[in-house]
């Protein structure tokens, strides 16, 4: 890799070798031989990217690859590196915890960082003041589904078309995303009853019919804002109406805030933009709340979460645990991240930069015709490509062409949209205004190069 000074995290892109460079290509080939999973873009360059770049270092909103290319990162590690890569606060906390204790005993004997993080999340949850820890968002969603089933005695849930809830077993059963692995879905009765998002009036008739059937649902699961589907923001009346109908029908209300929680969309939890009437019973959180460490959690109301305090089998075993439950390093990192994420100056800064991003995206797509649509809320955005005319069918080839051009210019973004026809933008919350402006400028050039 070419010699470069240490990354600060606020640099602009610089491409020395057309990506992916020879070192990235060689590393990707070695990885493909060793791993069982496919590598994005490595085997089908004409259909997606020209092949993956292999990261060497990352700081703030900047990524350096093995070939010395410097990229402006609009992915923040799928939204997990909310405070930027190698955040100083998180790095110091994890290092200090590693010197004290790197591993504990899961559920058996708690450690101090777990107790502190539980209290912090409890306070942030408000009425959702009880906490169960997880390592991933999928695991937190599964905890929510298990909790609802234990409380209601019903396994089925109401969910939404376009909803993305993870890739593990139970999470897949409620996900309604075309790219999910359908073969892994349950072969029995579907766990989820999927409704159009965010249309409730006609769809609710189906819920009422299911409630009178032999296998009624016990809960309703929804992303307050659908992220992977292309940043679909419902009207502010949607969540209160949904919560009201659900409770009237005896359904528990579960929000998946794995992507939207932690202040990315404005308020700390995305549901808060709709007011107290939208309050959930259970909430799965993860990604950004850890500032880059692997931590997630289920927050819930005490009267619901008490089901986990009951030893129904009389065995003395914890009803939910894992070897890395509330891992000490992750807890320490998340505590430091939450301290910064809740700071008033950062919250105000995110709102300011979110407005700048929205204004810039509106200008970006303005005048390009109805085939390019931008949506954003806070620092969560998507640019969607559809065919012009009455069909409005997804245009994934256009999205891929723009993604390839962006990568070549030194901007990292990820695909999204139900038809693979969107480009998702999830920059870190500490991205600079100069970096936002530069990203928008290079996005405009990528659109021009792709013929949009």
Secondary structure, 3 states (H helix, E strand, C coil): CCCCCCCCCCCCCECCCCCCCHHHHHHHHHHHHHCCCCCCCCCCCCCCCCCCCCEEEEEECEEEECCCCEEEECCCCCCCCCCCECCHHHHHHHHHHHHHCCCCCCCCCCCHHHHHHHHHHHHHHCCCCEEEEECCHHHHHHHHHHHHHHHHCCCCEEEECCCCCCCCHHHHHHCCCCCCCHHHCCCCCCCEEEECCCCCCCHHHHHHHHHCCCCCCCEEEECCEECCCCCEECCCHHHHHHHHHHHHCCCEEEEEECCCCCCCCCCCCHHHHHCHHHCCCEEEECHHHHCCCCCEEEEECHHHHHHHHCCCCCCCCCCCCCCCCCCHHHHHHHHHHHHHHCCHHHHHHHHHHHHHHHHHHHHHHCCCCCCEEEEEECCEEEEEEECCCCCCCECHHHHHHHHHHHHHHCEECEEECCCCCEEEECCCCCCCHHHHHHHHHHHHHHHHHCCC
